[in-house]
Amino acid sequence: MIAVRIKKEFGEREAQGEEHLPHGAFRLEAEFDAPSGITILFGASGSGKTSTIKAIAGILKPDSGLIKLNGNTLFDSELRVDRPIRERGVGLVFQNLALFPHMTALGNVEFAVRSGARDERRRRALELMERLRIKHTAPRRPRDISGGEAQRVALARALASRPRLLLLDEPLSAIDEATKQEIISDLKMINRDLRLPVIYVTHNRDEAVSLGDYLVAYDAGRVAAAGEPLEILGGAVNARVARITGVENIFEGVVVKRDATAGTMTVEVRDGGDTCHLEVPLGKEHEGQRVRVAVRSGDILIAAEELLRTSARNILPGHINVLEERGTQSIVRVRSGVTWTVSVTRQAVKELGLVPGQRIWMAIKTHSCYLLEE
């Protein structure tokens, strides 16, 4: 387990020089306990995730606080403990990988093996490369291997020193989806076989859910929520956590009808002078009460023809305003009383022939609409 209780004040000049931090002064106040397994630090760029793992690694010194790994103190401002990087037992992989360009893949991994004769260090490096299925890259330099192979070389190098903790800062952001899934499987194997705790930084919801055992959600330098990934990402209880975890559709509304028999409520949401009615799960709210409704973009289905028989209780006609590609997904902005954000695959856009101005229908299940606490 790793315990983190740190504070760090960044002046405007420091913040500009610190990767991923916003412009202007910034205050980091991180407090969480990460159990064994894979812990996800989740949040937008500039929320303090990278600075936190730099503090754990010893690259960044907090102004105050405490960092412990399995009961061993790495940093304690009160006791004046600040163990150097080489004594912390931490393996670190950043987004840019930082492989030595003049060394072969084997040389990069062997460089991190800290003890033993030359033959022993090479044997250890080759074992790790074989475990990660990159032994064939041993004689090649980083420029001569693929992005996925480079990721695995960086992982092997981080593991070569036999760390007690592995820190990964968005290591999969620049590779294709298929390779990403393979490396996620590798990370699960490493965690299981080596019993090595991992702290993994990402702002990708799918990575967080498929990889994480525990999730810490960051917002503007503070921990906004912590728990199991699906618990945090699947049902955010307030607007702040909802926005952090990728809920793109949040609307103000009023309860206009309660139906205890059906177990639902009807909420009228408004955007300017236009309105939209949504059926949501029955709650304690009474008719006339103001509420806030959240719907994830990925929980909305789009149809090019009107849906006549479906289990989804919300069938909303609308028109596409904007269509834009974002990574492997496409974002569709749909006007149906209010403006909706819908996430679909590029293949769906192609097969449905989606274009701006097109009339479409959205299908939203009742339980995909949930109410946020104030």
C-alpha positions in Angstrom: 0.0 0.0 0.0 1.1 3.6 -0.6 -0.1 6.5 1.5 0.1 10.0 0.0 -0.6 13.2 1.9 1.2 16.0 0.1 0.9 19.8 -0.5 2.8 21.7 -3.1 2.3 25.4 -4.2 3.5 26.2 -7.7 4.1 29.8 -8.6 3.2 31.0 -12.1 6.8 30.4 -13.4 7.0 26.9 -11.8 3.6 25.9 -13.2 4.5 26.9 -16.7 7.7 24.8 -16.4 5.9 21.7 -15.0 4.4 19.4 -17.6 0.6 19.1 -17.7 0.0 22.0 -15.2 -2.2 24.9 -16.2 -0.8 28.4 -16.6 -0.8 30.6 -13.5 -0.3 29.7 -9.9 -1.4 26.2 -9.0 -1.9 24.4 -5.6 -1.6 20.6 -5.3 -3.2 19.0 -2.3 -3.3 15.2 -2.8 -4.5 12.8 -0.1 -5.2 9.1 -0.8 -4.3 5.5 0.2 -3.7 3.2 -2.8 -4.2 -0.5 -2.0 -2.2 -3.3 -3.6 -3.1 -3.8 -7.3 -3.4 -1.2 -10.0 -4.4 2.3 -8.9 -5.6 4.8 -11.5 -5.0 8.5 -11.1 -7.8 9.9 -13.3 -8.6 13.4 -14.4 -8.0 16.1 -17.0 -4.6 17.4 -18.0 -3.4 20.0 -15.5 -5.2 18.4 -12.5 -2.0 17.4 -10.7 -1.7 13.7 -11.5 1.8 13.9 -13.1 3.1 16.1 -10.2 1.8 13.5 -7.7 3.8 10.6 -9.3 6.8 12.8 -9.6 6.5 13.5 -5.9 6.2 9.7 -5.2 9.3 9.0 -7.3 11.3 11.8 -5.7 11.6 14.0 -8.7 9.4 16.7 -7.2 9.7 17.7 -3.5 6.4 18.6 -1.8 6.2 21.7 0.4 4.8 19.5 3.2 3.3 16.1 3.8 4.0 12.4 3.9 4.6 9.6 1.4 4.8 6.0 2.6 5.3 2.7 0.6 4.4 -0.5 2.4 5.1 1.2 5.7 8.5 2.6 4.7 8.7 6.4 4.7 9.8 8.0 1.5 9.0 11.6 2.4 8.0 13.2 5.7 8.3 17.0 6.0 7.9 16.9 9.8 10.6 14.3 10.4 12.8 15.9 7.6 12.9 12.6 5.7 13.4 12.8 1.9 14.9 9.7 0.5 16.7 10.1 -2.8 15.3 8.7 -6.0 17.7 5.7 -6.2 16.6 4.5 -2.7 12.9 4.7 -3.3 12.5 1.4 -5.2 10.3 3.0 -7.9 10.1 2.2 -11.6 8.9 5.0 -13.8 7.6 5.3 -17.3 6.6 8.7 -18.7 4.5 9.3 -21.8 7.5 10.2 -23.9 9.3 6.9 -22.8 12.7 8.6 -22.7 14.6 5.7 -24.2 18.2 6.3 -24.9 18.4 6.7 -28.8 22.0 5.7 -29.1 21.5 2.4 -27.3 19.9 -0.8 -28.6 16.6 -2.0 -27.0 18.7 -4.5 -25.0 21.1 -1.8 -23.9 18.2 0.3 -22.7 16.9 -2.5 -20.5 20.3 -3.7 -19.4 21.2 -0.2 -18.3 18.6 -0.3 -15.5 19.9 -3.6 -14.0 21.7 -2.4 -11.0 23.7 -5.4 -9.8 25.6 -8.5 -10.9 28.3 -9.3 -13.5 27.8 -8.3 -17.1 26.5 -11.7 -18.2 24.1 -11.8 -15.3 22.8 -8.3 -16.1 22.3 -9.2 -19.7 20.5 -12.5 -18.8 18.1 -10.5 -16.5 17.4 -8.0 -19.3 16.7 -10.7 -21.9 14.4 -12.5 -19.5 12.3 -9.4 -19.1 12.3 -8.7 -22.8 11.2 -12.3 -23.5 8.4 -12.0 -20.9 7.1 -8.9 -22.7 7.5 -10.5 -26.1 10.1 -8.1 -27.4 13.3 -10.2 -27.3 13.5 -9.9 -31.1 14.0 -6.1 -30.8 17.2 -6.6 -28.7 19.7 -5.5 -31.4 17.6 -2.6 -32.7 17.7 1.0 -31.7 14.5 2.8 -30.6 14.0 4.5 -34.0 13.9 1.1 -35.6 11.0 -0.4 -33.6 7.3 0.2 -33.5 5.5 2.3 -30.9 4.1 -0.7 -29.1 7.5 -2.3 -29.0 9.0 0.9 -27.6 6.3 0.9 -24.9 7.3 -2.6 -23.9 11.0 -1.8 -23.9 10.3 1.1 -21.5 8.3 -1.2 -19.3 11.1 -3.8 -19.3 13.6 -1.1 -18.4 11.4 0.1 -15.5 11.1 -3.4 -14.2 14.8 -4.2 -14.6 15.8 -2.6 -11.3 13.3 -4.8 -9.4 11.2 -1.9 -8.1 8.7 -2.1 -5.2 6.3 0.2 -7.1 5.7 0.9 -10.8 4.6 4.4 -11.8 3.2 4.9 -15.3 2.3 8.4 -16.7 -0.1 8.0 -19.6 2.2 5.4 -21.3 -0.4 4.3 -23.9 -1.7 7.6 -25.2 0.2 7.5 -28.6 -0.5 3.9 -29.7 -3.3 2.2 -31.6 -6.2 0.5 -29.8 -5.3 -3.1 -30.5 -1.7 -2.6 -29.2 -3.0 -0.7 -26.2 -5.2 -3.7 -25.2 -2.3 -6.1 -25.5 -0.1 -3.9 -23.3 -3.0 -3.5 -20.8 -3.0 -7.4 -20.6 0.7 -7.3 -20.1 0.3 -4.9 -17.2 -2.3 -7.1 -15.5 0.1 -10.0 -15.9 3.0 -8.0 -14.4 0.8 -7.0 -11.4 -0.5 -10.5 -10.9 2.8 -12.5 -11.4 5.2 -10.1 -9.7 2.8 -8.8 -7.1 4.0 -5.4 -8.0 1.7 -2.5 -7.2 1.1 0.0 -10.0 0.0 3.6 -10.1 -1.2 4.5 -13.6 -2.0 8.0 -14.8 -4.7 8.5 -17.4 -7.6 10.6 -18.5 -9.0 7.8 -20.7 -12.1 6.3 -19.2 -11.9 3.0 -21.0 -8.3 2.5 -19.9 -9.3 3.2 -16.3 -12.1 0.7 -16.3 -10.3 -2.1 -18.1 -7.1 -1.8 -16.1 -7.8 -0.3 -12.6 -8.6 -2.0 -9.3 -8.9 1.4 -7.6 -9.4 4.9 -8.9 -8.5 8.3 -7.5 -10.2 11.1 -9.4 -8.4 14.5 -9.5 -9.9 18.0 -10.0 -7.8 21.2 -9.9 -5.1 19.7 -7.7 -7.4 17.9 -5.3 -8.8 14.4 -4.9 -12.5 14.7 -5.7 -13.4 11.0 -5.3 -11.8 7.6 -4.7 -13.0 4.0 -5.0 -13.6 1.2 -7.5 -13.4 2.4 -11.1 -17.0 1.5 -12.0 -18.3 2.9 -8.8 -16.7 6.3 -9.5 -17.1 6.3 -13.3 -20.4 4.6 -13.5 -22.5 6.7 -11.2 -21.0 10.1 -10.3 -23.1 11.6 -7.5 -22.4 15.3 -8.1 -21.7 17.6 -11.0 -18.0 18.1 -10.1 -17.3 14.3 -10.2 -19.5 13.8 -13.2 -17.5 16.3 -15.3 -14.2 14.8 -14.2 -15.3 11.3 -15.1 -16.5 12.2 -18.6 -20.3 12.8 -18.3 -20.8 15.2 -21.2 -24.5 15.7 -20.9 -25.6 17.6 -17.7 -28.9 19.5 -17.8 -30.9 21.5 -15.3 -34.5 20.5 -15.1 -37.8 20.2 -13.2 -39.7 17.1 -12.2 -43.1 17.3 -13.9 -44.5 13.8 -13.2 -44.0 10.9 -10.8 -45.2 7.4 -11.7 -44.6 5.1 -8.7 -46.2 2.1 -10.5 -43.7 2.3 -13.4 -40.9 3.3 -11.1 -40.0 6.4 -13.2 -40.2 10.2 -13.1 -40.5 12.6 -16.0 -38.1 15.6 -16.0 -38.3 18.6 -18.2 -34.9 19.9 -19.1 -34.4 23.3 -20.7 -31.8 25.0 -22.9 -32.8 28.6 -23.6 -36.4 28.6 -24.7 -36.4 24.9 -25.9 -37.3 21.9 -23.7 -36.9 18.2 -23.7 -38.7 15.6 -21.6 -36.7 12.6 -20.1 -37.9 9.6 -18.3 -35.5 8.9 -15.3 -35.6 6.4 -12.5 -38.0 7.2 -9.6 -36.4 9.1 -6.8 -37.3 11.0 -3.7 -37.8 14.2 -5.6 -41.3 15.7 -5.8 -43.2 17.3 -8.7 -42.0 20.9 -9.2 -38.6 20.3 -7.7 -35.5 21.4 -9.6 -33.0 18.7 -10.4 -29.8 18.1 -12.4 -29.8 15.2 -14.9 -26.7 13.5 -16.3 -26.3 11.2 -19.3 -23.0 9.8 -20.6 -22.3 10.3 -24.3 -21.5 6.7 -24.7 -24.9 5.6 -23.3 -26.9 7.2 -26.2 -27.7 5.2 -29.3 -28.2 6.9 -32.7 -30.6 5.5 -35.4 -30.9 6.8 -38.9 -34.6 5.7 -38.9 -37.4 6.1 -36.4 -37.4 3.4 -33.7 -40.9 2.0 -33.2 -40.4 -0.9 -30.8 -37.5 -0.8 -28.3 -37.0 -1.2 -24.5 -35.4 2.3 -24.3 -38.0 4.7 -22.8 -36.5 7.9 -24.3 -36.7 8.1 -28.1 -35.8 11.6 -29.1 -35.8 12.9 -32.7 -33.2 15.5 -33.6 -30.8 16.9 -36.1 -27.0 16.6 -36.2 -25.4 20.0 -35.7 -21.7 19.0 -35.6 -19.8 15.9 -36.4 -16.1 15.7 -35.4 -13.5 12.9 -35.1 -11.8 12.5 -31.7 -9.2 9.7 -31.6 -10.9 6.4 -32.4 -14.4 7.8 -31.7 -16.6 10.4 -33.4 -18.4 13.1 -31.4 -21.9 13.9 -32.6 -23.7 17.1 -31.4 -27.4 16.6 -31.7 -30.1 19.3 -31.2 -33.3 17.7 -29.7 -34.8 20.4 -27.5 -31.4 20.7 -25.8 -28.0 20.0 -27.4 -26.7 16.5 -26.8 -23.2 15.1 -27.1 -23.1 11.5 -28.4 -20.1 9.3 -28.8 -20.1 6.7 -31.5 -17.4 4.7 -33.4 -16.1 5.9 -36.8 -17.6 2.7 -38.3 -21.1 3.7 -37.0 -20.7 7.1 -38.7 -19.8 5.4 -41.9 -22.5 2.7 -41.9 -25.3 5.1 -40.9 -24.1 7.8 -43.3 -24.1 10.5 -40.6 -23.6 14.0 -41.8 -24.4 17.5 -40.3 -28.0 18.5 -40.8 -29.2 14.9 -40.9 -32.4 14.0 -39.0 -31.7 11.1 -36.6 -33.3 9.5 -33.5 -31.6 9.0 -30.2 -32.4 6.1 -27.8 -31.7 6.5 -24.1 -32.5 3.9 -21.5 -34.2 5.2 -18.3 -31.4 4.0 -16.1 -28.8 5.7 -18.3 -30.3 9.0 -16.9 -29.4 9.7 -13.3 -29.9 12.7 -11.0 -26.9 14.5 -9.5 -26.8 15.7 -5.9 -26.1 19.4 -5.5 
